Amino acid sequence: MKKKWTRYLAGAALVAVFSLLLLSFSCNTSENKSARTAFAETAPAVNIAEDSLEVVEAVQNVFRAVSESVRPSIVELDVVETKTVQVPSFGFPFDFFFGGEGYDETQEYKQQGLGSGVIVRRDGNTYYVLTNNHVVGTATEISIKLYDDRVYTGSLVGADERMDIALVSFESKEDIPVAVLGDSDTVQTGDICFAMGTPLGYFSSVTQGIISATGRSGNDIGSISDFIQTDAAINQGNSGGALVNIYGEVIGINTWIASQSGGSQGLGFAIPINNVKNAIDSFIKTGKVTYGWMGVSLVEVTQEYKDELGISNRQVGALASQIFMGSPAAKAGMQAGDYVIKLNGKDVKSTEQLVRDVGNLVVGETAEFVVLRNGKEVTLNVKIESRNDEIVNDNSQLWPGFIAAPLSDEIREELELDKKVQGVVVTNIQPKSPAAAMRLQDGDVITAVNDKPVKNLQEFYSALDLTNNKEIWFDVYNQGHTISTGKYKL
């Protein structure tokens, strides 16, 4: 029996060897082109100098380290919104065909959405996720998915439309990484950055690029924030995700893209993280963002305005074109026509920046403003109050209720004005404002204030002094006629 098994095993071994030889022959035969099999070479694909390769590998290691350290704090937000629509209803079947009186009924339906968020804080077992208002602001259900596929139910802590940010919370006893917030004021054009989130549903994705620009305006999307521009790919679903620097710090919240196709074209925009740090505290404490308010309407002005106001072309600031009567600014002595150049010792770089800085002031704080008035610097101490939308939208207190513009050659030609006519042009009249009550119209030319002739913006705003006048009226030139308005009591 033993010999029989020995012969059997020996025969099997011979068959195996023969098969292996045949296989080797077929694989290595140079003439059999169709059956040729390629094997990976052990030599490197490209000959790269060792010192150069070390540099590239070091950069790659940084990218890996940043991705591995930050991704655990980036979450996916799955939201459900309950929406209501009106649907037609017909009482009698023939009404549908013959136009009988129907009535509208409301019908609810649920709409799903997806976005990203960043875990920015932990308080005990409560974690807080920062995201965009347009991601979760009207959601009725919020689901939070972590990097390791754990899922939690989220609750909306607070949301703010003006800045397009929101804060969501969830509960967990486990240790979950929290992102480190950086200093977005140090960000410079050309810096390397990473965009992290869930673009188009691809969970926990990382793209890399550079900072293309800083201080981009948010006017196009109705936001008071400025934005960091990046060419790191940002797509739908990235909203609320993090823009990260090479140190693994969050420097922005990805918010919107400029695109003709709907997808990434290298024009992504993120809210600087410094703009929202105070908002996180406000959301946690009160569930909303409380904005400081001084009570003026600020506008950017051209050099033509500056020339008539006696302001140097190099001087950057914001024009207080109108002022709310009884506001903190009015109480402090600020006048329409003041050109604001400093806030608490900090130079004003743009109107948008000043709006943000005023909004970030603490209610009850006294802020120091430096303005240019009649070519001289005036320092005003304004006690900041809380922004109240009801007051802000009350044009009856907005003085004078329009924006005065210089009489340029272009406007003269459009209005067919003689060069002898001197004054300022009325534009942007606000409904229910003092200007509207005085029956002023866009295109009117104000030639005098309280019977005192005015030739330019500086003379006009000087005559509007709220502290030295109890009533004000205008001489108005329109279509060859000059009339006086009624007297407006201050």
C-alpha positions in Angstrom: 0.0 0.0 0.0 2.9 2.3 0.8 4.5 1.8 -2.5 1.3 2.4 -4.4 0.8 5.8 -2.6 4.5 6.6 -3.3 4.1 5.9 -7.0 0.9 8.0 -7.1 2.6 11.0 -5.5 5.6 10.7 -7.7 3.4 10.7 -10.8 1.5 13.7 -9.6 4.7 15.6 -9.0 5.9 14.9 -12.6 2.6 16.1 -13.9 2.9 19.3 -11.9 6.5 19.9 -13.0 5.6 19.3 -16.7 2.7 21.7 -16.4 4.9 24.4 -14.8 7.4 24.0 -17.5 4.8 24.3 -20.2 3.4 27.4 -18.5 6.8 29.0 -18.3 7.5 28.2 -21.9 4.2 29.8 -23.1 4.9 32.9 -21.0 8.4 33.5 -22.2 8.3 32.6 -25.8 9.3 35.6 -27.8 7.6 34.4 -31.0 4.1 34.1 -29.5 3.3 37.8 -29.5 -0.5 37.4 -28.9 0.1 35.4 -25.7 2.9 37.6 -24.3 2.5 38.6 -20.7 4.0 41.8 -19.2 5.4 42.0 -15.7 6.2 45.0 -13.6 9.7 46.2 -13.7 11.6 46.5 -10.4 13.5 49.6 -11.6 11.9 53.1 -11.0 9.7 54.5 -13.7 11.5 57.8 -13.7 15.1 58.6 -12.6 14.8 61.4 -10.1 17.7 62.9 -8.2 17.5 61.7 -4.6 17.6 65.2 -3.1 14.8 66.4 -5.4 12.7 63.4 -4.6 13.2 64.0 -0.8 11.8 67.5 -1.3 8.7 66.3 -3.1 8.1 63.5 -0.6 8.4 66.0 2.2 5.6 68.1 0.6 3.5 64.9 0.1 4.0 64.0 3.7 2.7 67.4 4.8 -0.4 67.0 2.6 -1.0 63.6 4.1 -0.5 64.8 7.7 -2.9 67.7 7.2 -5.5 65.5 5.6 -5.3 62.8 8.3 -5.4 65.3 11.1 -8.3 67.5 9.9 -10.6 65.1 8.1 -11.9 63.6 11.3 -13.4 67.0 12.3 -15.2 67.4 9.0 -18.7 66.1 8.8 -21.4 65.5 6.3 -24.8 67.1 6.9 -27.9 65.4 5.5 -30.9 67.6 5.9 -34.6 67.5 5.3 -36.7 70.6 4.7 -40.5 70.5 4.9 -42.0 72.8 2.3 -45.5 73.9 1.6 -47.0 74.4 -1.8 -50.5 75.4 -3.0 -52.3 72.9 -5.2 -55.6 73.6 -7.1 -58.7 71.7 -6.0 -62.1 71.5 -7.8 -65.3 70.9 -5.9 -67.2 69.3 -8.9 -65.6 67.3 -11.6 -67.0 69.5 -14.4 -65.5 72.5 -12.8 -62.2 71.3 -14.1 -63.4 71.5 -17.7 -65.8 74.4 -17.5 -63.9 76.8 -15.2 -65.9 76.5 -12.1 -64.7 78.2 -8.9 -61.9 76.1 -7.4 -59.9 76.8 -4.3 -56.4 76.3 -3.2 -55.2 73.7 -0.8 -51.8 73.5 0.8 -49.7 70.4 0.5 -46.5 69.6 2.4 -43.6 67.7 0.9 -40.1 66.9 2.1 -36.9 68.0 0.3 -33.5 66.4 1.0 -30.3 68.3 0.9 -26.6 67.7 1.6 -23.7 69.8 2.8 -20.6 69.8 5.0 -19.7 71.1 8.4 -16.7 71.5 10.8 -16.7 70.5 14.4 -15.4 73.6 16.1 -16.1 73.2 19.8 -16.9 70.7 22.6 -18.7 71.4 25.8 -19.1 68.3 27.9 -21.0 65.8 25.8 -22.1 68.5 23.4 -20.3 69.0 20.1 -20.9 72.1 17.9 -20.7 72.0 14.1 -20.2 75.2 12.1 -21.7 75.3 8.6 -23.6 77.6 6.2 -27.1 79.0 6.8 -28.1 77.9 3.3 -27.2 74.3 4.3 -29.3 73.9 7.5 -31.1 77.2 8.2 -34.6 76.0 7.3 -34.1 72.2 7.9 -36.6 70.3 10.0 -34.3 67.2 10.2 -30.5 67.2 10.5 -28.3 64.1 10.4 -24.6 64.4 11.1 -22.2 61.8 9.6 -18.7 61.5 11.0 -15.5 60.5 9.1 -15.8 56.9 10.5 -19.5 56.5 9.4 -21.0 57.2 12.9 -24.2 59.1 12.5 -25.8 61.5 15.0 -29.0 63.5 15.1 -28.3 67.2 15.0 -30.1 70.2 16.4 -30.0 73.8 15.0 -28.4 76.1 17.6 -28.7 79.3 15.6 -28.4 80.7 12.1 -27.7 84.1 10.5 -28.7 85.0 7.0 -26.6 88.2 6.8 -23.3 86.3 7.2 -24.7 82.9 5.8 -23.5 80.9 8.8 -25.2 78.4 11.2 -24.3 76.3 14.2 -25.6 72.8 14.8 -25.1 70.6 17.9 -25.1 66.9 18.6 -24.5 64.8 21.7 -21.9 62.1 22.2 -19.9 60.7 25.2 -17.1 59.5 22.9 -14.0 61.5 22.0 -14.3 63.1 18.6 -11.7 65.4 17.1 -12.3 69.1 17.2 -10.8 71.4 14.5 -8.2 74.0 15.3 -9.3 77.5 14.2 -6.5 79.6 12.6 -6.0 83.3 12.1 -7.5 84.2 8.7 -6.0 87.7 8.9 -2.6 86.2 8.2 -3.7 84.5 5.0 -1.9 85.8 1.9 -2.4 85.3 -1.8 -0.3 82.3 -3.0 -0.6 80.4 0.3 -1.2 76.6 -0.1 -4.7 75.5 1.1 -7.0 72.5 1.2 -10.8 72.3 0.7 -12.5 69.6 2.7 -16.1 68.4 2.6 -18.6 66.2 0.8 -18.7 67.5 -2.8 -21.5 66.0 -4.9 -22.0 63.3 -2.2 -18.4 62.1 -2.2 -17.8 61.9 1.5 -14.7 63.2 3.2 -13.0 64.5 0.1 -9.9 66.7 0.0 -8.8 69.0 -2.8 -5.7 71.2 -2.8 -4.9 74.6 -4.3 -3.7 78.1 -3.4 -5.2 81.3 -2.1 -6.1 83.2 -5.2 -7.2 86.4 -3.5 -8.4 87.8 -0.2 -11.0 90.4 0.7 -13.4 89.5 -2.1 -16.8 91.2 -1.9 -19.9 89.3 -0.8 -22.4 91.7 -2.4 -23.1 89.3 -5.2 -24.7 86.8 -2.8 -26.1 89.4 -0.4 -23.6 88.7 2.4 -21.9 91.3 4.6 -18.8 89.1 4.9 -15.8 89.4 2.7 -14.4 86.2 1.2 -11.1 84.2 0.6 -10.9 83.1 -3.0 -9.2 79.8 -3.8 -8.7 77.6 -6.9 -9.0 74.4 -4.8 -11.9 72.5 -6.3 -15.2 73.3 -4.5 -18.5 71.9 -5.7 -22.1 71.5 -4.5 -22.0 69.7 -1.2 -18.8 71.5 -0.2 -20.8 74.3 1.4 -20.0 74.5 5.1 -16.8 72.6 4.8 -13.4 73.8 5.8 -10.7 75.7 4.0 -7.5 74.6 5.7 -3.9 75.9 5.7 -0.7 73.9 5.7 -0.6 73.9 9.5 -3.9 72.0 9.7 -5.8 75.1 10.9 -9.3 76.1 9.6 -9.0 79.5 7.9 -12.4 79.6 6.2 -15.8 78.1 5.7 -16.4 77.1 2.0 -19.6 78.9 0.9 -20.0 79.5 -2.8 -18.5 79.2 -6.3 -18.6 81.4 -9.4 -19.3 79.0 -12.3 -20.9 79.0 -15.7 -21.3 75.2 -15.6 -22.5 74.7 -12.1 -19.3 72.8 -11.2 -15.9 73.9 -10.1 -14.1 76.3 -12.4 -11.3 77.3 -10.0 -13.3 80.1 -8.4 -14.3 79.1 -4.9 -15.0 81.4 -2.0 -14.8 80.9 1.8 -15.8 83.0 4.7 -12.7 84.0 6.7 -12.8 82.2 10.0 -12.1 85.4 12.0 -15.4 86.8 10.7 -17.3 84.1 12.5 -15.4 83.4 15.7 -17.6 85.8 17.8 -20.7 84.4 16.1 -20.0 81.0 17.5 -20.1 82.4 21.0 -23.2 84.3 20.3 -25.0 81.3 18.9 -24.2 79.2 22.0 -25.2 82.0 24.4 -28.3 83.4 22.7 -29.1 81.3 19.7 -28.5 84.3 17.4 -25.9 86.8 16.2 -26.2 90.2 17.9 -24.9 93.0 15.7 -23.6 96.3 16.9 -25.3 99.4 15.4 -24.3 103.0 15.1 -27.1 104.2 12.8 -25.6 105.5 9.5 -25.9 104.5 5.9 -22.4 104.0 4.5 -21.5 104.1 0.8 -18.3 103.8 -1.3 -17.5 107.0 -3.2 -15.6 107.8 -6.4 -12.8 110.4 -6.8 -15.4 112.8 -8.1 -17.1 112.7 -4.7 -13.8 113.0 -2.9 -12.9 116.1 -4.9 -16.1 117.9 -3.9 -15.6 116.9 -0.3 -12.0 118.1 -0.2 -10.6 114.5 0.4 -7.4 113.3 -1.0 -7.5 110.5 -3.6 -5.3 108.3 -1.5 -7.5 108.6 1.6 -9.5 105.4 2.1 -12.7 105.4 4.1 -16.5 105.3 3.9 -19.0 108.1 3.5 -21.9 108.4 5.9 -24.3 109.5 3.2 -27.3 109.4 5.6 -27.9 109.2 9.3 -30.7 107.9 11.5 -32.0 110.7 13.7 -31.8 109.7 17.3 -29.3 106.9 16.6 -26.0 106.4 18.5 -24.1 108.2 15.8 -26.4 111.2 15.8 -26.3 111.4 19.6 -22.5 111.5 19.3 -22.6 114.3 16.8 -21.9 112.5 13.6 -23.4 114.2 10.5 -24.5 113.1 7.1 -21.5 113.8 4.9 -18.8 112.7 7.4 -16.1 110.6 5.9 -15.1 107.8 8.3 -11.4 107.0 8.2 -10.8 105.2 11.6 -12.5 103.0 14.1 -10.8 102.4 17.5 -7.5 103.4 15.9 -7.8 101.0 13.0 -7.8 102.4 9.5 -10.9 101.9 7.4 -10.0 99.9 4.3 -13.5 99.7 2.7 -17.1 100.3 3.5 -17.8 96.5 3.8 -15.0 96.2 6.3 -16.3 99.0 8.4 -19.8 97.5 8.3 -18.4 94.2 9.6 -16.3 95.9 12.3 -19.2 97.9 13.6 -21.3 94.8 13.6 -18.7 93.0 15.7 -18.7 95.8 18.4 -20.1 94.8 21.7 -23.5 96.4 22.6 -22.9 99.1 25.2 -19.3 99.6 24.1 -18.1 103.1 23.4 -16.2 103.2 20.1 -14.0 105.9 18.8 -14.5 107.1 15.3 -12.4 109.5 13.4 -14.1 111.4 10.5 -13.2 114.0 8.0 -15.5 117.0 8.0 -14.8 120.1 5.9 -11.2 118.9 5.4 -10.5 118.5 9.2 -10.3 115.4 11.4 -13.1 115.1 14.0 -13.0 112.4 16.8 -16.4 111.1 17.9 -17.2 108.7 20.7 -20.2 106.5 19.9 -22.0 104.2 22.4 -23.0 101.2 20.3 -26.5 99.8 20.5 -28.0 96.5 19.3 -29.1 96.4 15.7 -32.9 96.3 15.4 -34.3 95.4 12.0 -37.5 97.3 12.8 -35.6 100.5 13.4 -33.2 100.0 10.5 -36.1 99.6 8.1 -37.9 102.7 9.3 -36.9 105.3 6.6 -38.9 108.0 8.4 -35.9 108.5 10.6 -33.3 108.3 7.9 -31.9 111.8 7.2 -32.0 113.3 4.6 -33.5 110.2 2.9 -31.5 110.4 -0.3 -27.9 110.2 -1.6 -26.5 113.5 -2.9 -24.3 113.3 -6.0 -22.0 115.8 -7.6 -23.1 117.7 -10.7 -20.8 116.0 -13.2 -20.6 116.9 -16.9 -22.4 113.6 -17.7 -25.3 114.4 -15.3 -25.5 117.9 -16.7 -25.8 116.6 -20.2 -28.4 114.0 -19.2 -30.5 116.6 -17.3 -29.9 119.3 -19.9 -28.6 121.7 -17.3 -27.1 125.1 -18.0 -23.5 125.5 -16.6 -24.8 128.4 -14.5 -26.8 125.9 -12.4 -24.8 125.0 -9.3 -25.7 122.5 -6.6 -26.0 118.7 -5.9 -28.2 116.1 -7.6 -30.8 114.1 -5.6 -30.5 110.3 -6.1 -31.8 107.1 -4.5 -34.8 108.7 -2.6 -36.0 106.3 0.1 -39.8 105.8 0.5 -41.4 107.4 3.5 -38.2 109.3 4.3 -37.9 113.1 5.0 -36.9 113.6 1.4 -40.1 111.8 0.2 -42.2 113.9 2.6 -40.7 117.0 1.1 -41.7 115.8 -2.3 -38.2 115.6 -3.7 -37.6 113.5 -6.8 -34.6 111.7 -8.3 -32.9 114.1 -10.7 -33.8 117.3 -8.7 -30.9 119.7 -8.2 -30.7 121.3 -4.8 -29.2 124.8 -5.2 -29.7 126.1 -1.6 -30.3 124.9 1.9 -32.2 127.2 4.2 -31.8 129.9 1.6 -28.0 129.5 1.6 -26.6 128.7 -1.8 -24.7 125.4 -2.1 -22.3 124.7 -5.0 -20.9 121.3 -4.1 -21.2 118.4 -1.7 -19.1 119.9 1.0 -21.2 123.0 1.2 -24.4 120.9 1.0 -23.5 118.6 3.9 -22.3 121.5 6.0 -25.7 123.2 5.6 -27.4 120.0 6.8 -26.0 120.3 10.3 -28.6 118.6 12.6 -27.2 120.3 15.7 -27.6 123.9 14.6 -30.9 123.7 12.7 -34.4 123.2 14.1 -35.9 123.0 10.6 -34.5 122.6 7.0 -35.8 123.3 3.6 -34.4 123.2 0.1 -34.4 125.3 -3.1 -34.8 122.8 -5.9 -34.1 123.3 -9.6 -36.1 121.1 -12.0 -36.8 121.6 -15.7 -36.0 125.3 -15.7 -37.9 126.1 -12.5 -36.7 126.7 -9.0 -39.1 126.1 -6.1 -38.7 125.8 -2.3 -39.8 122.7 -0.5 -41.8 122.8 2.7 -39.9 123.1 6.0 -38.9 119.9 7.7 -38.9 120.1 11.4 -36.0 118.2 13.0 
